[in-house]
Amino acid sequence: MNLHSTLKQAWHRLTGIHASTSAEGARKTAMLPSILSPLRPGINGQPALIKPTPANLRRFAETPVARRAINLVKDKIASMDWQVRVRRGYTSVPYAERRLNTLRRCLEEPNASDSFRTLFEQAIEDTLVGGFGAIEMETTGDPETPFHLYAVDGATIQVDPAWKGDPTQPRYAQQTGKIGPEALIPLLDDELMYIRLNPRSHTPFGLGRLEVAFETITQFLGANRYAGRLASNSVVQYALWLNEATPEQHDRLIRWWQDEIEGTGRVPILSSESKPEVLRFAGGTDADLHIAWQEFLLRILANAFDLPPMLLGLTGDVNRSTAGEMADEAFASAIVPVAKLFAEHITRDLFAKKLGWREFEFVFNDLESRDETEELNIQIQLLQNKVLTIAEVREMRGLPPLPALETSSITE
């Protein structure tokens, strides 16, 4: 009996779970385990490491301001044009064109119900919210469709802190909310694409942008609710003072006001020896709504998402000369890092680890240059100076190579 079989039997004796017993291409993780009560057992006897407050993070992600910031990044990345190409350093790749077409087709249709956009929108959402984007990768054994991808709730993923890099040992486990042997689903390193945003050395988990803005969103929601109650007059900011009124007159005035005046829109007519006086508890201006404080919180929230405040609706300090620079800054600081992170994970985890096709890479075409005219001018100059060939430029733009006769005629 070899070491691999011994470890699998030991794992089964400890947890009652087999590490790799599913059919090829079949999904192992549960679709919506977070709707059940999660358990907290550990992996391989190690303490369980769980992302904190996933329910609050999900709830805050549904508020208008946080949703605007998330959608600015998520929708842009999910709608980008992309390609699969041969990596630099690989000159002779067997069946390159056929395998490139296979990878492209499988990514466009990662499973029976998802497209590329619907699948990766879920992973990008989890990455921005809690820094725990997760995608399950399963091989099928079919050369035409070699793999399937499934979105996983990253908040239910546990990480084994004692994993030493052994590919035969589970590195992750998903909580299913069930009891007994089905409480945990172990996953090997090449079975789960676990995407960490802002990775750190003191924890195996990432840090989502919504986590950074957690306290700011809490304060903003509190200030916004207070301003809403104040603006709707549900919070009374004034009182009516009657000088030298007896208790009977006081009670009769309250009953008359509640029964005849309040909510009717009628003009109240008062007759008394002394004129009633209105006592205000606030200034009665927009300053009572704390608008300046809410705008400050919006700026902090924009900083947490690496976005300029302009994109969250604060346009007071924006003019025509600075709007374009802020848009470029938002693309470079908020979108490019996340897009490159996902591209690197697809290349390393899916192509290299799962399939063993290290000669291919996944890239987003829009990351090379935002300005199409600028990119075209650069490529023309490189062609004129013979730095690049026509075939290399066509490959950069995701176009197939020209036939040999057309290439020679263009060169002449």
Disulfide bonds with the S-S distance in Angstrom:
none
